[in-house]
Amino acid sequence: MTGFAATGPSDSGRAPDPSGRLTVGERVVVRYLLPPGSEAGATDVLGTLRSRDEQSLVVESAFGSVTIPRRSVVAAKDVPPPPSRAGPAHKRVGVDDLEALMATGWVALEQSRLGSWLLRSTPGFTGRANSALPLGDPTLPLGRAVDFVEKWYRERGQDPMFQLPGPVGFDPADTQVGAHLLGRRYTVRGGHAPGRHVQVMTAPLGALPPLTEQSPPVLGDARLQPEWLIAYGESRTVVPGVTERVLTGGRGQLFMSVKDETTGRTVGIARMAIHPGWAGIFGLWVRPGHRRRGIATAVVSAIGMAARDNNMLALYIQVSSENAGGIAFWEGLDFTRHHDYLYLAPAES
């Protein structure tokens, strides 16, 4: 399976603009022409794409912010997060880099930036699509940054909530942001039992079992079909007109499904989020009565096959620490715990 790259705007009357394929918020490399008379004809910049409009790109590199005229771009692509520690591909990426990548696989309807912090709002959703992700430097002192976030959410009629990542089993009081929020009477909550973490688990592609002749057929579709959405709604709340936009809002995705051969009814689903070098798995679900038949494993294996076809090296999933059965399933496929996150929100009065 190929052709997952997202396309973007291009100037009419000239060759397609390579920067139109870049994803805002992703790590990118851009090669662009320098002004006439420069000693070098072109140069490269590597960093995070912060914004793009019809005229220019803004890339945050290790040496500062770089504004690039789109007409000067000759080549550009999204690239995986850099390795920051030893180990296999799925372990080398750091916590913040993986969190930033995952945020582009589940995109809120409204997003804003405060420096490197990401603010997200989606009516009717909880958790990832309705929380601030405080990664890196907000460009304001911490107290003022939190004030800004609280004001941003309350202007939208929402209570503020922070998605706070950290090492496996971390205590939010041991982090700068967490300690500050706890001091402002925030508590750990947001759809999970108090104090419980969400586990981010990763695996190398080579660990997944291959599809066999005995595996149930798995269908993959780049479009969100009504049958898939109906099945998705059997395991969680669907907000009409909103859920569809979140599910299709990433840089690219595949909707995997398994149908009952007798009834034609969809009995297993998952969404594959597509990233440079990585694939994410969301919404894996098998209808009761069809479980323990290898459907979930077949869907994950099909995602692995699609990922291999597109030169991806690793996969991630997110599962609540309360979901012992889910954790056991992923561990059986050689997923291991990469890091955790939890939600902090103001204490209820």
BAVO-367885 format. One record per residue (C-alpha): x, y, z; residue in one letter; residue number from 1. Coordinates in Angstrom, 3 decimals, padded with zeros to 6 digits. Example, Ala and Ser with C-alpha at 12.3 -4.5 7.8 and 13.67 -1.06 7.14 Angstrom:
# BAVO-367885
<X 012.300; Y -004.500; Z 007.800; code a; pos 1>
<X 013.670; Y -001.060; Z 007.140; code s; pos 2>
//
This chain:
# BAVO-367885
<X 000.000; Y 000.000; Z 000.000; code m; pos 1>
<X 001.438; Y 003.348; Z -001.025; code t; pos 2>
<X 000.485; Y 006.966; Z -001.623; code g; pos 3>
<X -000.241; Y 008.074; Z 001.938; code f; pos 4>
<X 001.512; Y 011.462; Z 001.684; code a; pos 5>
<X -000.804; Y 014.368; Z 002.431; code a; pos 6>
<X -000.998; Y 017.054; Z -000.232; code t; pos 7>
<X -001.235; Y 020.736; Z 000.382; code g; pos 8>
<X -001.690; Y 024.018; Z -001.450; code p; pos 9>
<X 000.559; Y 024.902; Z -004.354; code s; pos 10>
<X 000.961; Y 028.086; Z -006.375; code d; pos 11>
<X -000.882; Y 027.913; Z -009.681; code s; pos 12>
<X 001.124; Y 028.319; Z -012.852; code g; pos 13>
<X 004.271; Y 026.605; Z -011.636; code r; pos 14>
<X 005.558; Y 023.220; Z -010.569; code a; pos 15>
<X 003.907; Y 021.691; Z -007.495; code p; pos 16>
<X 005.272; Y 023.164; Z -004.273; code d; pos 17>
<X 007.170; Y 020.476; Z -002.280; code p; pos 18>
<X 006.369; Y 022.274; Z 000.979; code s; pos 19>
<X 002.662; Y 021.572; Z 000.449; code g; pos 20>
<X 003.308; Y 017.969; Z 001.517; code r; pos 21>
<X 004.750; Y 018.953; Z 004.891; code l; pos 22>
<X 002.768; Y 018.552; Z 008.107; code t; pos 23>
<X 002.597; Y 021.444; Z 010.552; code v; pos 24>
<X 003.933; Y 020.239; Z 013.902; code g; pos 25>
<X 006.115; Y 017.520; Z 012.362; code e; pos 26>
<X 009.905; Y 017.403; Z 012.171; code r; pos 27>
<X 010.875; Y 018.332; Z 008.620; code v; pos 28>
<X 013.887; Y 018.922; Z 006.394; code v; pos 29>
<X 013.629; Y 021.678; Z 003.786; code v; pos 30>
<X 016.110; Y 022.495; Z 001.022; code r; pos 31>
<X 015.720; Y 026.007; Z -000.361; code y; pos 32>
<X 017.498; Y 028.442; Z -002.659; code l; pos 33>
<X 019.521; Y 031.275; Z -001.151; code l; pos 34>
<X 019.344; Y 034.845; Z -002.519; code p; pos 35>
<X 021.372; Y 035.570; Z -005.678; code p; pos 36>
<X 024.999; Y 036.295; Z -004.894; code g; pos 37>
<X 025.168; Y 033.920; Z -001.945; code s; pos 38>
<X 028.299; Y 031.783; Z -001.797; code e; pos 39>
<X 026.184; Y 028.620; Z -001.639; code a; pos 40>
<X 023.295; Y 028.248; Z -004.049; code g; pos 41>
<X 021.044; Y 026.407; Z -001.610; code a; pos 42>
<X 020.952; Y 025.197; Z 001.965; code t; pos 43>
<X 019.006; Y 022.821; Z 004.202; code d; pos 44>
<X 017.170; Y 023.427; Z 007.468; code v; pos 45>
<X 016.076; Y 020.670; Z 009.854; code l; pos 46>
<X 013.529; Y 021.317; Z 012.564; code g; pos 47>
<X 009.846; Y 021.478; Z 013.468; code t; pos 48>
<X 007.413; Y 023.093; Z 011.033; code l; pos 49>
<X 005.620; Y 025.669; Z 013.182; code r; pos 50>
<X 003.452; Y 027.327; Z 010.540; code s; pos 51>
<X 002.808; Y 027.609; Z 006.821; code r; pos 52>
<X 000.842; Y 030.122; Z 004.811; code d; pos 53>
<X 000.648; Y 030.866; Z 001.091; code e; pos 54>
<X 003.898; Y 032.823; Z 001.153; code q; pos 55>
<X 006.265; Y 031.214; Z 003.639; code s; pos 56>
<X 007.173; Y 028.459; Z 006.096; code l; pos 57>
<X 008.423; Y 028.904; Z 009.646; code v; pos 58>
<X 010.754; Y 026.109; Z 010.801; code v; pos 59>
<X 012.034; Y 026.000; Z 014.392; code e; pos 60>
<X 015.566; Y 024.627; Z 014.124; code s; pos 61>
<X 018.275; Y 024.018; Z 016.713; code a; pos 62>
<X 019.674; Y 027.446; Z 015.789; code f; pos 63>
<X 016.421; Y 029.385; Z 016.041; code g; pos 64>
<X 013.358; Y 030.164; Z 013.958; code s; pos 65>
<X 013.840; Y 030.226; Z 010.174; code v; pos 66>
<X 011.325; Y 031.810; Z 007.784; code t; pos 67>
<X 011.555; Y 030.371; Z 004.263; code i; pos 68>
<X 009.771; Y 031.805; Z 001.192; code p; pos 69>
<X 007.771; Y 028.977; Z -000.354; code r; pos 70>
<X 008.852; Y 030.007; Z -003.867; code r; pos 71>
<X 012.471; Y 029.181; Z -002.913; code s; pos 72>
<X 011.767; Y 025.610; Z -001.702; code v; pos 73>
<X 013.233; Y 022.953; Z -004.002; code v; pos 74>
<X 012.739; Y 019.842; Z -001.813; code a; pos 75>
<X 011.002; Y 019.084; Z 001.482; code a; pos 76>
<X 009.796; Y 016.119; Z 003.484; code k; pos 77>
<X 008.616; Y 015.087; Z 006.940; code d; pos 78>
<X 011.216; Y 013.063; Z 008.856; code v; pos 79>
<X 011.026; Y 010.843; Z 011.970; code p; pos 80>
<X 011.972; Y 012.148; Z 015.434; code p; pos 81>
<X 015.718; Y 011.980; Z 016.109; code p; pos 82>
<X 017.166; Y 009.188; Z 018.255; code p; pos 83>
<X 017.991; Y 010.409; Z 021.746; code s; pos 84>
<X 019.080; Y 007.206; Z 023.495; code r; pos 85>
<X 020.491; Y 003.787; Z 022.756; code a; pos 86>
<X 018.372; Y 000.802; Z 021.800; code g; pos 87>
<X 016.183; Y -000.471; Z 018.962; code p; pos 88>
<X 014.261; Y 001.978; Z 016.764; code a; pos 89>
<X 011.084; Y 001.913; Z 018.858; code h; pos 90>
<X 013.034; Y 002.758; Z 022.034; code k; pos 91>
<X 015.518; Y 005.350; Z 020.750; code r; pos 92>
<X 013.051; Y 008.230; Z 020.478; code v; pos 93>
<X 012.578; Y 010.440; Z 023.549; code g; pos 94>
<X 009.335; Y 010.981; Z 025.454; code v; pos 95>
<X 008.684; Y 014.525; Z 024.220; code d; pos 96>
<X 009.526; Y 013.682; Z 020.614; code d; pos 97>
<X 007.190; Y 010.693; Z 020.574; code l; pos 98>
<X 004.421; Y 012.708; Z 022.237; code e; pos 99>
<X 004.806; Y 015.438; Z 019.618; code a; pos 100>
<X 004.597; Y 012.834; Z 016.857; code l; pos 101>
<X 001.528; Y 011.148; Z 018.380; code m; pos 102>
<X -000.235; Y 014.504; Z 018.614; code a; pos 103>
<X -000.213; Y 014.717; Z 014.809; code t; pos 104>
<X -002.023; Y 011.369; Z 014.597; code g; pos 105>
<X -005.062; Y 012.519; Z 016.623; code w; pos 106>
<X -005.729; Y 016.131; Z 015.674; code v; pos 107>
<X -008.205; Y 018.366; Z 017.488; code a; pos 108>
<X -010.679; Y 020.539; Z 015.597; code l; pos 109>
<X -009.058; Y 023.680; Z 017.022; code e; pos 110>
<X -005.376; Y 023.890; Z 017.858; code q; pos 111>
<X -003.142; Y 026.728; Z 018.950; code s; pos 112>
<X 000.479; Y 027.110; Z 020.037; code r; pos 113>
<X 002.037; Y 028.798; Z 023.035; code l; pos 114>
<X 005.687; Y 028.435; Z 022.147; code g; pos 115>
<X 006.186; Y 024.663; Z 022.009; code s; pos 116>
<X 003.037; Y 023.942; Z 024.016; code w; pos 117>
<X 000.056; Y 022.613; Z 022.052; code l; pos 118>
<X -003.479; Y 023.683; Z 023.008; code l; pos 119>
<X -006.343; Y 021.523; Z 021.677; code r; pos 120>
<X -010.120; Y 021.868; Z 021.775; code s; pos 121>
<X -012.788; Y 019.564; Z 020.336; code t; pos 122>
<X -016.422; Y 019.842; Z 021.531; code p; pos 123>
<X -017.759; Y 016.558; Z 022.863; code g; pos 124>
<X -014.361; Y 014.923; Z 023.275; code f; pos 125>
<X -012.221; Y 014.355; Z 026.332; code t; pos 126>
<X -008.544; Y 013.618; Z 026.838; code g; pos 127>
<X -006.085; Y 014.105; Z 023.993; code r; pos 128>
<X -008.335; Y 016.238; Z 021.772; code a; pos 129>
<X -009.302; Y 018.553; Z 024.656; code n; pos 130>
<X -006.105; Y 019.171; Z 026.590; code s; pos 131>
<X -002.909; Y 021.180; Z 026.551; code a; pos 132>
<X 000.280; Y 019.260; Z 025.823; code l; pos 133>
<X 003.109; Y 021.107; Z 027.634; code p; pos 134>
<X 006.232; Y 020.075; Z 025.745; code l; pos 135>
<X 009.312; Y 022.264; Z 025.764; code g; pos 136>
<X 009.366; Y 026.033; Z 026.186; code d; pos 137>
<X 006.073; Y 027.999; Z 026.273; code p; pos 138>
<X 008.061; Y 031.269; Z 025.846; code t; pos 139>
<X 006.477; Y 032.637; Z 029.031; code l; pos 140>
<X 007.277; Y 032.107; Z 032.711; code p; pos 141>
<X 005.495; Y 028.959; Z 033.863; code l; pos 142>
<X 002.830; Y 030.699; Z 035.953; code g; pos 143>
<X 001.935; Y 033.082; Z 033.142; code r; pos 144>
<X 001.884; Y 030.218; Z 030.647; code a; pos 145>
<X -000.637; Y 028.311; Z 032.766; code v; pos 146>
<X -002.687; Y 031.507; Z 033.135; code d; pos 147>
<X -002.732; Y 031.786; Z 029.346; code f; pos 148>
<X -003.849; Y 028.169; Z 028.929; code v; pos 149>
<X -006.634; Y 028.566; Z 031.519; code e; pos 150>
<X -007.899; Y 031.713; Z 029.792; code k; pos 151>
<X -007.759; Y 030.022; Z 026.365; code w; pos 152>
<X -009.967; Y 027.139; Z 027.501; code y; pos 153>
<X -012.399; Y 029.257; Z 029.485; code r; pos 154>
<X -012.920; Y 031.509; Z 026.468; code e; pos 155>
<X -014.211; Y 028.333; Z 024.801; code r; pos 156>
<X -016.473; Y 027.404; Z 027.715; code g; pos 157>
<X -014.197; Y 024.560; Z 028.849; code q; pos 158>
<X -012.277; Y 023.707; Z 031.986; code d; pos 159>
<X -008.525; Y 023.590; Z 031.334; code p; pos 160>
<X -006.831; Y 020.228; Z 031.283; code m; pos 161>
<X -003.186; Y 019.258; Z 030.779; code f; pos 162>
<X -001.869; Y 016.020; Z 029.307; code q; pos 163>
<X 001.379; Y 015.525; Z 031.217; code l; pos 164>
<X 003.887; Y 012.935; Z 029.898; code p; pos 165>
<X 006.746; Y 011.426; Z 031.859; code g; pos 166>
<X 008.808; Y 008.287; Z 032.463; code p; pos 167>
<X 007.139; Y 004.986; Z 033.294; code v; pos 168>
<X 005.286; Y 005.282; Z 036.617; code g; pos 169>
<X 006.284; Y 008.921; Z 037.128; code f; pos 170>
<X 004.907; Y 011.136; Z 039.884; code d; pos 171>
<X 003.600; Y 014.444; Z 038.464; code p; pos 172>
<X 004.982; Y 016.223; Z 041.547; code a; pos 173>
<X 008.471; Y 015.343; Z 040.302; code d; pos 174>
<X 008.013; Y 017.392; Z 037.108; code t; pos 175>
<X 008.182; Y 021.169; Z 036.913; code q; pos 176>
<X 004.811; Y 021.577; Z 035.195; code v; pos 177>
<X 003.139; Y 018.911; Z 037.343; code g; pos 178>
<X 004.382; Y 020.392; Z 040.611; code a; pos 179>
<X 003.153; Y 023.836; Z 039.573; code h; pos 180>
<X -000.286; Y 022.528; Z 038.608; code l; pos 181>
<X -000.646; Y 020.520; Z 041.829; code l; pos 182>
<X 000.234; Y 023.702; Z 043.700; code g; pos 183>
<X -002.701; Y 025.368; Z 041.932; code r; pos 184>
<X -005.045; Y 022.653; Z 043.253; code r; pos 185>
<X -005.090; Y 020.612; Z 040.059; code y; pos 186>
<X -005.764; Y 016.894; Z 040.494; code t; pos 187>
<X -005.080; Y 013.820; Z 038.394; code v; pos 188>
<X -008.217; Y 012.951; Z 036.462; code r; pos 189>
<X -009.679; Y 013.221; Z 032.975; code g; pos 190>
<X -011.536; Y 010.000; Z 032.295; code g; pos 191>
<X -009.214; Y 007.679; Z 034.211; code h; pos 192>
<X -009.141; Y 006.627; Z 037.847; code a; pos 193>
<X -007.244; Y 009.078; Z 040.083; code p; pos 194>
<X -003.513; Y 008.463; Z 039.976; code g; pos 195>
<X -003.706; Y 006.025; Z 037.072; code r; pos 196>
<X -001.423; Y 006.502; Z 034.097; code h; pos 197>
<X -002.010; Y 005.928; Z 030.411; code v; pos 198>
<X 000.729; Y 003.705; Z 029.032; code q; pos 199>
<X 002.387; Y 004.452; Z 025.702; code v; pos 200>
<X 003.653; Y 001.151; Z 024.340; code m; pos 201>
<X 005.884; Y 000.669; Z 021.300; code t; pos 202>
<X 007.096; Y -002.245; Z 019.215; code a; pos 203>
<X 009.392; Y -002.895; Z 016.254; code p; pos 204>
<X 007.649; Y -004.004; Z 013.086; code l; pos 205>
<X 009.600; Y -007.240; Z 013.041; code g; pos 206>
<X 007.896; Y -008.372; Z 016.232; code a; pos 207>
<X 004.426; Y -008.628; Z 014.673; code l; pos 208>
<X 003.170; Y -012.006; Z 013.438; code p; pos 209>
<X 002.588; Y -012.257; Z 009.682; code p; pos 210>
<X -000.831; Y -012.751; Z 008.162; code l; pos 211>
<X -001.478; Y -016.362; Z 007.204; code t; pos 212>
<X -003.989; Y -018.231; Z 005.089; code e; pos 213>
<X -005.941; Y -018.864; Z 008.278; code q; pos 214>
<X -006.091; Y -015.153; Z 009.189; code s; pos 215>
<X -009.444; Y -013.437; Z 008.593; code p; pos 216>
<X -009.321; Y -011.080; Z 005.589; code p; pos 217>
<X -008.528; Y -007.500; Z 006.603; code v; pos 218>
<X -009.695; Y -004.563; Z 004.476; code l; pos 219>
<X -007.862; Y -001.239; Z 004.458; code g; pos 220>
<X -009.449; Y 001.992; Z 003.249; code d; pos 221>
<X -007.977; Y 005.498; Z 003.230; code a; pos 222>
<X -011.525; Y 006.852; Z 003.468; code r; pos 223>
<X -013.763; Y 006.668; Z 006.519; code l; pos 224>
<X -016.695; Y 004.506; Z 005.514; code q; pos 225>
<X -020.109; Y 004.571; Z 007.273; code p; pos 226>
<X -019.819; Y 000.900; Z 008.270; code e; pos 227>
<X -016.506; Y 001.561; Z 010.003; code w; pos 228>
<X -017.900; Y 004.540; Z 011.884; code l; pos 229>
<X -020.963; Y 002.563; Z 013.007; code i; pos 230>
<X -018.703; Y -000.141; Z 014.436; code a; pos 231>
<X -016.540; Y 002.518; Z 016.101; code y; pos 232>
<X -019.670; Y 003.918; Z 017.742; code g; pos 233>
<X -020.404; Y 000.582; Z 019.389; code e; pos 234>
<X -017.354; Y 000.933; Z 021.616; code s; pos 235>
<X -017.375; Y 004.682; Z 022.366; code r; pos 236>
<X -019.447; Y 007.838; Z 021.997; code t; pos 237>
<X -019.658; Y 009.365; Z 018.538; code v; pos 238>
<X -020.307; Y 013.093; Z 018.166; code v; pos 239>
<X -021.828; Y 013.539; Z 014.680; code p; pos 240>
<X -019.806; Y 015.883; Z 012.504; code g; pos 241>
<X -016.996; Y 016.017; Z 015.070; code v; pos 242>
<X -015.789; Y 012.445; Z 015.436; code t; pos 243>
<X -015.433; Y 012.123; Z 011.665; code e; pos 244>
<X -013.198; Y 015.192; Z 011.506; code r; pos 245>
<X -010.944; Y 013.956; Z 014.309; code v; pos 246>
<X -010.645; Y 010.487; Z 012.763; code l; pos 247>
<X -009.667; Y 011.930; Z 009.376; code t; pos 248>
<X -007.642; Y 014.907; Z 010.610; code g; pos 249>
<X -004.149; Y 013.387; Z 010.658; code g; pos 250>
<X -001.507; Y 013.623; Z 007.939; code r; pos 251>
<X -002.733; Y 010.240; Z 006.730; code g; pos 252>
<X -004.675; Y 007.247; Z 008.037; code q; pos 253>
<X -006.011; Y 003.859; Z 007.054; code l; pos 254>
<X -009.239; Y 002.412; Z 008.399; code f; pos 255>
<X -008.843; Y -001.336; Z 008.854; code m; pos 256>
<X -011.824; Y -003.663; Z 009.182; code s; pos 257>
<X -012.829; Y -007.321; Z 009.252; code v; pos 258>
<X -016.284; Y -008.425; Z 008.135; code k; pos 259>
<X -018.246; Y -011.480; Z 009.145; code d; pos 260>
<X -018.210; Y -013.757; Z 006.088; code e; pos 261>
<X -021.809; Y -014.831; Z 006.645; code t; pos 262>
<X -023.574; Y -011.566; Z 007.476; code t; pos 263>
<X -021.190; Y -009.024; Z 005.938; code g; pos 264>
<X -021.324; Y -007.083; Z 009.183; code r; pos 265>
<X -018.164; Y -005.313; Z 010.372; code t; pos 266>
<X -016.890; Y -007.208; Z 013.433; code v; pos 267>
<X -013.398; Y -005.756; Z 013.937; code g; pos 268>
<X -011.802; Y -002.360; Z 013.335; code i; pos 269>
<X -008.717; Y -000.229; Z 013.973; code a; pos 270>
<X -007.397; Y 003.070; Z 012.703; code r; pos 271>
<X -003.796; Y 003.303; Z 011.527; code m; pos 272>
<X -002.193; Y 006.754; Z 011.865; code a; pos 273>
<X 000.623; Y 007.384; Z 009.396; code i; pos 274>
<X 003.789; Y 009.242; Z 010.389; code h; pos 275>
<X 007.343; Y 009.466; Z 009.033; code p; pos 276>
<X 008.949; Y 006.224; Z 010.219; code g; pos 277>
<X 006.081; Y 005.356; Z 012.589; code w; pos 278>
<X 002.551; Y 003.973; Z 012.613; code a; pos 279>
<X 000.016; Y 004.535; Z 015.379; code g; pos 280>
<X -002.872; Y 002.216; Z 016.245; code i; pos 281>
<X -006.129; Y 003.721; Z 017.505; code f; pos 282>
<X -009.574; Y 002.344; Z 018.272; code g; pos 283>
<X -008.841; Y -001.387; Z 018.022; code l; pos 284>
<X -012.145; Y -003.140; Z 018.716; code w; pos 285>
<X -013.709; Y -006.551; Z 018.080; code v; pos 286>
<X -017.420; Y -007.160; Z 018.442; code r; pos 287>
<X -018.392; Y -009.353; Z 021.436; code p; pos 288>
<X -019.152; Y -012.823; Z 020.168; code g; pos 289>
<X -016.317; Y -012.627; Z 017.635; code h; pos 290>
<X -013.485; Y -012.292; Z 020.099; code r; pos 291>
<X -010.729; Y -014.882; Z 020.591; code r; pos 292>
<X -010.833; Y -015.739; Z 016.904; code r; pos 293>
<X -007.628; Y -013.948; Z 015.932; code g; pos 294>
<X -009.397; Y -010.884; Z 014.519; code i; pos 295>
<X -007.539; Y -008.305; Z 016.617; code a; pos 296>
<X -004.173; Y -009.928; Z 015.875; code t; pos 297>
<X -004.969; Y -010.037; Z 012.154; code a; pos 298>
<X -005.866; Y -006.334; Z 012.130; code v; pos 299>
<X -002.621; Y -005.406; Z 013.900; code v; pos 300>
<X -000.632; Y -007.651; Z 011.541; code s; pos 301>
<X -002.244; Y -005.938; Z 008.546; code a; pos 302>
<X -001.238; Y -002.564; Z 009.954; code i; pos 303>
<X 002.295; Y -003.905; Z 010.324; code g; pos 304>
<X 002.299; Y -005.055; Z 006.706; code m; pos 305>
<X 001.142; Y -001.627; Z 005.499; code a; pos 306>
<X 003.801; Y 000.018; Z 007.671; code a; pos 307>
<X 006.561; Y -002.182; Z 006.246; code r; pos 308>
<X 005.421; Y -001.349; Z 002.718; code d; pos 309>
<X 005.932; Y 002.331; Z 003.555; code n; pos 310>
<X 009.361; Y 002.038; Z 005.207; code n; pos 311>
<X 008.134; Y 002.558; Z 008.761; code m; pos 312>
<X 010.223; Y 001.089; Z 011.547; code l; pos 313>
<X 008.030; Y 001.097; Z 014.657; code a; pos 314>
<X 004.509; Y 001.269; Z 016.045; code l; pos 315>
<X 002.892; Y 002.905; Z 019.059; code y; pos 316>
<X -000.346; Y 002.432; Z 020.956; code i; pos 317>
<X -001.867; Y 004.067; Z 024.029; code q; pos 318>
<X -003.679; Y 002.021; Z 026.665; code v; pos 319>
<X -004.986; Y 002.824; Z 030.133; code s; pos 320>
<X -003.166; Y 001.203; Z 033.048; code s; pos 321>
<X -006.601; Y 000.010; Z 034.206; code e; pos 322>
<X -007.023; Y -002.119; Z 031.070; code n; pos 323>
<X -005.205; Y -005.272; Z 032.172; code a; pos 324>
<X -006.598; Y -007.325; Z 029.307; code g; pos 325>
<X -005.518; Y -004.775; Z 026.722; code g; pos 326>
<X -002.020; Y -004.542; Z 028.170; code i; pos 327>
<X -001.697; Y -008.335; Z 028.132; code a; pos 328>
<X -002.772; Y -008.404; Z 024.463; code f; pos 329>
<X -000.173; Y -005.829; Z 023.429; code w; pos 330>
<X 002.557; Y -007.462; Z 025.505; code e; pos 331>
<X 001.781; Y -010.712; Z 023.684; code g; pos 332>
<X 002.671; Y -008.883; Z 020.450; code l; pos 333>
<X 005.992; Y -007.697; Z 021.949; code d; pos 334>
<X 004.863; Y -004.150; Z 022.704; code f; pos 335>
<X 006.705; Y -002.717; Z 025.695; code t; pos 336>
<X 006.064; Y 000.333; Z 027.854; code r; pos 337>
<X 007.885; Y 003.373; Z 026.455; code h; pos 338>
<X 006.515; Y 006.069; Z 028.792; code h; pos 339>
<X 003.335; Y 007.216; Z 030.516; code d; pos 340>
<X 001.094; Y 010.238; Z 030.593; code y; pos 341>
<X -001.755; Y 011.412; Z 032.791; code l; pos 342>
<X -004.257; Y 014.259; Z 032.879; code y; pos 343>
<X -004.320; Y 017.124; Z 035.366; code l; pos 344>
<X -007.366; Y 019.350; Z 035.730; code a; pos 345>
<X -008.578; Y 021.847; Z 038.364; code p; pos 346>
<X -010.052; Y 020.233; Z 041.466; code a; pos 347>
<X -013.831; Y 020.222; Z 041.449; code e; pos 348>
<X -015.242; Y 022.685; Z 043.935; code s; pos 349>
//
